[in-house]
């Protein structure tokens, strides 16, 4: 089954929805206009249930098949944008300075809406489809909020599937793997406290700037000397803040950064070791390091049976040769991980061709990918819920 004819016919209309969302980006849980747009569309399509306010601003639509009883499967799209200044020059560019859909969530939402419209028209399946529109993927753990709001139990969802666009992957190709597909993402803050002094008299100081520099270097030993080279870990210090004058050694310096891992044991080790390295390195310089460590999104783990199923669906849409089933893991994070902890399922990447990278000011979702995304969702629903 190649790209569905109806999905191809819908491309222009769905692209119009996508561009409307692109022009009106919203952040985190404040996706009020987006949620309302989604809910209005689902009601117009004839969804049997449309419920808003799940996980604060999430939306779930239930579409019942006409071929008898069966389970409920969930299909999820994320709705939020990024705090970034867009630089695409497109006619549908963001109308809100400092906010932009630079990760393609507008495309994700539009494609799932297109699939919902198709499934409402046809209903050639047994059981029900839950179309899930999630807020706050970009750092707000909206996926967790929807799960904690009881979404899975309330709607009887047995399996759940997600999809993300992938720049650089050929248009219409798919990519996924069993097990850890995307990393756990933790963050940390290290406050290095020393003793200030005139910069011309450093011997009167306990220099937190120098100490911070040594901590930054020492933290790289976690990956290079603490973890099996065949396992993945990234420790990145991404900000340093300290001092206000060129001739003053400050009292303290604050470092922040992120730790990315694919293995729970490595995650635990890195968290423990980061504190040890920071504190001991500071002590060696006569300073004090106060470390705050935050556990973020867990590893996105695809379940084996559902991954095989998702791959077969993608192959029906684009052909087996265009589905990579053992894709290398990505060290980025995804809060669909929380839904996969709650229910079996799989997350897949859809190629959008050669575009700017995700989270880049010049990124814009490629509307040519829309028929592939709609076809994937429809084929998944009709195959999983075949009578």
N, C-alpha and C positions, 0 to 999 in steps of 0.2 A: 504494500500500500504506500504509494508515494505521497507527496504533499497533496492534501485534499483540495479538490477543485473549489469547494465552498470557501476554504481557508484562503485560497489565492484571490477569490472574488472579494473577500472581506478586507483585503490588505489596505486599500485606500481609506475605507471608513475607520478601521482600527488605527491606522497611522494618524488620522485626524484626532482621535481620542488621545493618542500618545503625545502629539504635539501640543494639545491643550494642556495636558498635565505638565509637559516640559516648560511651558510658559508660566506655570503657576506652581513652582516648587514649594514644598513645606518640609520642615525639619522634625525629626524624632517623633514625639507623640502629638505634635501640633499639626496633624494632617487633616484638619477639619474639612477644608474644601475638597480635598482628595477623597476622603472617606464618603462625603456626601455625594460626590460625583459617582463613585463606585456603587454606592447603595442605590442611587437613582437608576443607574443602568441595569443593575440586577433586577430591580422591581419591574422595569420596563420590559426586560427579557421574559419575565414570567417565572422567576425563581419561586419555588414553593415556600421557602423561608428566607428572609433577609434580616439578619440581626446585626446591629451596630453596637459600639461601645464595648467590644470584647478586647481585653487588654488595653483598656482606656479608649482607644480610637480605632481598633481593628474592626473589620467587617467579615462576616461569614454568610455565604449564600448556599442554600441546599437545593439541589436539583434532583428530583425523583425520576427514576427510569420507568418505562411502561412495560417492561418484560418480566415483571414479578419482583419478589422479594430478593434481597441480597445485602451484602455489607455496605458500609460507607467508606469511601476513600477520600482523602484530603489532598488538595492541590493548592500550593501556596505561592503567592507573589508578595513582594515587599513594596511599600508605597513611598517611603521617605527619600528626601534629597540630601544634598551635602551643603555645608557652610563654605561655599567656594564661589569665586567670581568667574562666571562663564566667559569663554573666549572662542565661541564657535562662529559668530557672524550669521547664524541662521535666522530666517524670518520668525521662527518660533522660539527664539532664545528667551531665557528667563527674563521676566518682567520685574523680578524682585532682586535688587542688588545684594550680592553676598550669599545668594542661595541658588543652587543649580542642580539639575538631575545629571550629575557627572559620573554616575555609576550605572545608569540604565534602568533604574527602578520604574521609571515611566513606561519603558518598553515591557518590563515584566508585568506590570499592572494591566497594560493594554492587551497584551497577548492572552492573559488569563480571562479578561473580560470577553475577548473574542471567542475563546473556547466556551465560556459560559453561555454566550448567545447561541452558539452552534448547538450545544447540548440541550438547551431549553427548546430549541426548534425541533430536534430529532428525537431525543430521549430513547435511543436504541440501546438500552442497557437495563440490567436488573440491579436493584439496590439504589444507592444514592451517591451523588458526588457533592462533596463540600468544597466550595471554592473559598480560599482563605486569603484575605488581603490584610497584611500585617504592617503596623507602624514600627518605627524606631529600630530598624535593623542596624543603622549606622551608629552603633555605640550605645543604644538605649535598651537593648535586650527586649525588644518588643515581642520576639518569639517566646521568650520565657513568660512574659506578662500574659500572653494569650493562653499558654499552657496552664499557668497558675490560676487563671480565671475559669478553669474547668472546661475549656473548649473541647478537648478530646472526648471526655465522658459525656458532656451535654449533647453532642451531636453523634455520639457513637462511632467516632472515627477509628477504623481498624488499622489503616496504613496511611502514610503521608509522604508526599513527593514535592520536591522543590526544583527550581531551575534558575540559572544565572547566565547572562550573556558573557561571552569570552572574546575580547578583541585579540586578533592575531590567529585565532582558530578559523579555518576557512568557513565562509558563509554556508550555513546549513549543516555543518559537521557537528557531531556531539562528542563529549568527552566525560568520562567518569571512572571510578575505580571502587572496588570493595574496600571496606575498612576506612582508615583515616584519610579523608580527602582534603580537608582544610584544618589548619592548626588551631590549637587553643591559644588564646590571646590574653596574657596577663600584663599588668602595668605596675610600675613602682615609682616611688618618690624617695629620694635620699637627701636629707638635710645634713650637710657637713658643717659642724660648728667648731670654730677655732677662736682665735684672738686677733682683733684688728690692730692695725698699726699704720704709721706713715710708711709709704712705699719706699722711702729712702732709708728706713730703719727696719728692715725685715726681721732682724734678730730679736726684736721685741714682740714679734707676732707668732701665732700658730696659724700658718697660712692655709685657709680653707680652699683657696684657688689651686694651689699646688697639690694639696691633698686630694681634691676632686679629680685633678688630672691623673694622679696615680690610681684612683679608684676606677676611673673610666677604662684605663688600660688593663687593670687587674681583672675587671669583670669579663674580659674576653677569654680569660683562662677557663671559664665555666664551659664554654664550647670546645676550646682547643685542647684542654687537659682534663676535663671532668666528665665528659660524655663520650660514649662509644662513637667513633667517627662514622659508623654506619647508621647512626640515629641522628635525628634532626633537632637542632635547637638554635635559636637566634636570640642574642642578647644585644639590644640596641639602646644606647643612651642618646636621646633625641633632643633634649633641651638642657641648657645650663644657665642659671641665673644667679648673679652675685655681684655686689658692688655697684657704685654709682659714679665713681671718680677715678681718673687715671692715676692719681697719686695716693690712693688710699687702699690698703689691704683690708677687705671687708671682714666682718665678724662671721659670716656664714655664706654658704653657696648651696643652692638647691639643684639637684639633678632629677630628671624624670626620663622614663623610657619604657620599653616593652620587652617582654619575653614570649617567644613563640615556640611551641613544642607540638609533637604529634603523638607522644607516648606519655601516659599518665605517670609512670615512674620517673621519666626524665623531667616532667613538669614539676613533680614534688622535689626532686633533687635540685633543679635550677632555682626554685623558690628558696630553699634552705641555704643553698650555697651563696646566692646573691647577698643575703643578709650577712653571712659569715665573712665574705670577702670585703664588703663595704665597711663593716665594723672593725675588722682586724687591720685593714689598710689605714683607716683613719687613726686607730690607736697607735700604729707604728709611727705616725707623724705628730702624735700628741694631741690629736683632735678627737671629736666624737661624731659618729655617723648615726643618725636616727632614720631607720628604714620603715617605710610603709609599703606593703605589698598587697596588690588587689588582684584577686582571681577574676578573670573575665570570661569570655565565651569558651566553652569546652571544645574539644576536638569534634569536628563534623564527621561522624562515623556512619558510612553507608552499610546497610545490612545486606548480607550476601544474596539471599533469595530475591529481595526487592531490587538489588542492583542488576542482577541478571535480567530481571523482568524489564526494568527501565531501559537497559541496553537493547533488548529485543524490540521494544517499542520504537526506540530511536532508529534502529535498523529498518523497521517497516516504513519509516518516514523518509530516510535519506539513503538507505542501503548499508549493508554490513561494513563495507570498506570505509565508510565515512563515520564510523563510531569507534572511538578509542576506548577500550574497556580496561586498560591498565595505565591510566593517566598518572603522571607523577603528581604527588601531593603538592598543594599550594600552601605557603606559609601565611597567607592571609586568613582571616577568620570570618565566620558566618554564624549568625544566631539561629539559623535553621537547625543547628546542632541540638538545641533544646527540644525541638519537636521530634527529632530522631532519637533522643533519649526517652521520650514519652511513648513513641510508637515506632514500629518497624517502617522503613522507607528508604528512599535514596534521593540524592541530590545530583543533578547533572548540569554540565555546561553546554551551552549552545553557541556555536561560532557565529560571529557577526562580521568576519572579514578583517581587513586592514583598516582599523580606526585608531584614533588616539586611545591611549590606555585608560583604564578605569581610574577615576579620581583626578583626571587631568582636566584643566580648564577648557581644552579644545575637544573633549569627548562629546559625542552625540550618538545616541542609539541608532543603529542602522535599520531603517524600516523594512528593508528587503528581508530581514530575518523573521518578520511577523508571521508569514504563512507556515514557516517551519515550527515556530513555537506553538501556534494554534493547533497545527496537525499533531504535534507531540502530545499535547494535553488531551485532545479529543481521542486519539488512538489509545492512549493510556487508559482513559476512562472506559471506553467501549470494550477494550480487551480485558481489563481487570474485572469488569462487571458483566462479562458475556453471560448470556442466559444458558 
